[in-house]
């Protein structure tokens, strides 16, 4: 098999897997995403700009809500070669495992608080003593 470039790996292997997994190429995936400009390097009166950060794929839950990224490498790299770069990109995009874990914990806390409020409302509801069938009938009548 001839040596495949990083772009070949993306187009022949990664993109087809993403599409077959149900990701929409038009609305949920961006390829070759540049998301930071390089550092400004100053030396006396001279300055230059370093290389910016780029990743091969960013996956989105909704517009402007990135949830994952994929860093591809060509065949000359080991499987772990893109890990550090991918983790740095994830940190910049606020997709690090700790940031995601924090968002999940926050959502769970919000859901638990909602459940507690709902439980309190149900405990004081006048129809709380009714049978489940009566409750369903009553809630059905209120909706219509």
Secondary structure, DSSP 8 states (H G I E B T S, - for coil): -----HHHHIIIIIHHHHHHTT--TTTTEEEEEEEE---EEEETTEEEE---EEEEEEEEEETTEEEEEE----TTS-TTTTHHHHHHHHHHTT-SHHHHHHHHHHHHHHHHHHHHHHHHHHHH-GGGGS-HHHHHHHHHHHH-
